[in-house]
Amino acid sequence: FALINQEGIWFIVLIVWTIYYTIISTNVRSTMRRRYQIPPECCSGCDGIFDDCCTSFWCNCCSALQMARHTHDPAEYPYHCCTKTGL
């Protein structure tokens, strides 16, 4: 471990965090697609897990926004600009 400096440790932490976040996000996205019966967009192999993984890795902000928009009911909780919760 003497060869790894502080920058190397942060790089390893970043790699581990990216892998962890991608796995968790893929599982959540896959579960939501099955629960709401949403078909995969482009990669239908392995029950759409490739589609979920690619979306979670390459555009995780878009993935989180899609999940939030799909589960939010604007009729029950309308959007308001400057509130503590954003709803």
MARNULUM-927467 format. One line per field, with one value per residue (C-alpha): residue in three letters; x, y, z. Coordinates in steps of 0.5 Angstrom, whole numbers, plus 500, padded with zeros to 3 digits. Layout:
N
type: ala ...
x: X ...
y: Y ...
z: Z ...
***
This chain:
87
type: phe ala leu ile asn gln glu gly ile trp phe ile val leu ile val trp thr ile tyr tyr thr ile ile ser thr asn val arg ser thr met arg arg arg tyr gln ile pro pro glu cys cys ser gly cys asp gly ile phe asp asp cys cys thr ser phe trp cys asn cys cys ser ala leu gln met ala arg his thr his asp pro ala glu tyr pro tyr his cys cys thr lys thr gly leu
x: 500 506 506 498 498 492 490 490 486 481 481 479 474 471 471 468 462 461 460 456 451 450 448 443 440 440 436 431 430 429 424 420 419 417 412 409 410 414 417 425 427 432 435 430 435 435 429 431 437 442 437 437 444 446 441 443 451 451 445 444 441 436 434 433 428 424 423 421 416 413 412 409 402 401 394 395 401 402 409 410 417 419 418 422 420 419 412
y: 500 505 506 508 516 520 521 514 512 517 514 507 510 513 507 503 508 508 501 500 506 503 496 499 504 498 494 500 501 494 493 499 497 490 493 498 493 498 495 496 501 498 492 487 481 479 482 489 489 491 497 499 498 502 508 508 508 513 517 516 523 522 515 518 523 518 514 520 523 516 515 522 524 532 531 529 533 539 542 549 553 555 550 545 539 541 539
z: 500 500 493 493 494 497 489 488 494 492 485 488 492 486 482 488 489 481 481 487 485 478 481 486 481 476 481 483 476 474 480 478 470 473 478 473 467 463 457 456 451 446 449 451 453 460 461 460 465 460 458 466 467 461 463 470 468 462 464 472 472 467 470 477 474 470 476 480 474 474 481 482 482 480 481 488 490 485 483 487 485 492 497 502 499 492 491
***
